[in-house]
């Protein structure tokens, strides 16, 4: 609640992305970032703000990037955050494809 606030697009995460020159995605072979709702929401904020993602690191083997399945399997710790983060991602003007095409 504190991190997302009442208006997620005014949250510290969104403001930080809005004020950055570069948006870096640091992947690792142990954790699939596309299965973490917070990562997807941050990608959504970046996409909304026309930030080009710079990607480093490798993805885990057999990483699936097929939109619907990806969202269905993405998780976060707080059930309330899950609803809010899913709404953020789904309401993105670029849609889910904008998240994985960068």
C-alpha positions as CSV (number, residue, x, y, z in Angstrom):
1,X,0.0,0.0,0.0
2,X,2.8,2.4,0.9
3,X,4.9,1.6,-2.2
4,X,2.0,1.8,-4.7
5,X,-0.1,4.4,-3.0
6,X,-3.6,5.3,-4.0
7,X,-2.5,6.2,-7.5
8,X,0.1,3.8,-8.7
9,X,1.2,6.0,-11.6
10,X,2.3,8.6,-9.0
11,X,4.1,5.9,-6.9
12,X,7.9,6.2,-6.2
13,X,8.5,3.4,-8.8
14,X,6.7,5.3,-11.5
15,X,8.3,8.6,-10.6
16,X,11.8,7.1,-10.6
17,X,11.2,5.6,-14.0
18,X,9.8,8.9,-15.3
19,X,12.9,10.8,-14.1
20,X,15.5,8.3,-15.4
21,X,17.4,8.5,-18.7
22,X,17.9,4.8,-19.0
23,X,15.8,1.8,-17.9
24,X,18.0,-1.2,-17.3
25,X,16.7,-4.8,-17.0
26,X,19.2,-7.0,-15.2
27,X,18.3,-10.6,-15.7
28,X,19.7,-13.7,-14.1
29,X,19.6,-17.4,-14.9
30,X,18.0,-18.2,-11.5
31,X,14.9,-16.1,-11.5
32,X,12.5,-15.4,-14.4
33,X,11.7,-11.8,-14.0
34,X,8.6,-12.3,-16.3
35,X,7.0,-14.3,-13.5
36,X,7.2,-11.4,-11.0
37,X,4.3,-9.0,-11.1
38,X,6.5,-6.1,-9.7
39,X,8.9,-6.6,-12.6
40,X,6.0,-6.6,-15.1
41,X,4.5,-3.5,-13.5
42,X,7.9,-1.6,-13.7
43,X,8.2,-2.7,-17.4
44,X,4.6,-1.3,-17.9
45,X,5.6,2.0,-16.3
46,X,8.7,2.2,-18.5
47,X,6.7,1.4,-21.6
48,X,4.0,4.0,-20.8
49,X,6.8,6.6,-20.4
50,X,8.5,5.6,-23.6
51,X,11.7,4.4,-21.9
52,X,13.8,2.0,-24.0
53,X,14.9,-0.9,-22.0
54,X,18.5,-1.9,-21.9
55,X,18.8,-5.6,-21.2
56,X,21.8,-7.4,-19.7
57,X,22.1,-10.9,-18.3
58,X,20.6,-14.2,-19.3
59,X,17.1,-15.6,-18.8
60,X,16.5,-19.0,-17.1
61,X,16.3,-21.9,-19.6
62,X,12.9,-22.5,-21.1
63,X,11.6,-19.0,-20.4
64,X,8.1,-18.6,-21.8
65,X,7.1,-15.2,-23.1
66,X,3.6,-15.8,-24.3
67,X,1.5,-12.9,-22.8
68,X,-1.5,-14.6,-21.3
69,X,0.3,-17.6,-19.8
70,X,2.9,-15.3,-18.5
71,X,0.4,-13.0,-16.7
72,X,-1.5,-16.0,-15.3
73,X,1.7,-17.4,-13.7
74,X,3.2,-14.1,-12.5
75,X,3.1,-13.7,-8.7
76,X,3.8,-11.3,-5.8
77,X,3.7,-11.6,-2.1
78,X,0.8,-9.4,-1.2
79,X,-2.7,-10.4,-2.7
80,X,-3.8,-6.8,-2.7
81,X,-0.7,-5.8,-4.7
82,X,-1.5,-8.6,-7.2
83,X,-4.8,-7.0,-8.1
84,X,-3.4,-3.6,-8.4
85,X,-0.3,-4.6,-10.3
86,X,-2.4,-6.8,-12.7
87,X,-4.7,-3.8,-13.3
88,X,-1.7,-1.5,-14.0
89,X,-0.3,-4.0,-16.6
90,X,-3.7,-4.6,-18.2
91,X,-4.5,-0.9,-18.5
92,X,-1.2,0.0,-20.1
93,X,-1.8,1.8,-23.4
94,X,0.9,-0.3,-25.0
95,X,-0.7,-3.5,-23.8
96,X,1.2,-6.6,-22.8
97,X,3.0,-6.8,-26.1
98,X,4.6,-3.4,-25.4
99,X,6.2,-5.0,-22.3
100,X,7.9,-7.9,-24.1
101,X,8.8,-6.2,-27.4
102,X,11.4,-3.9,-26.0
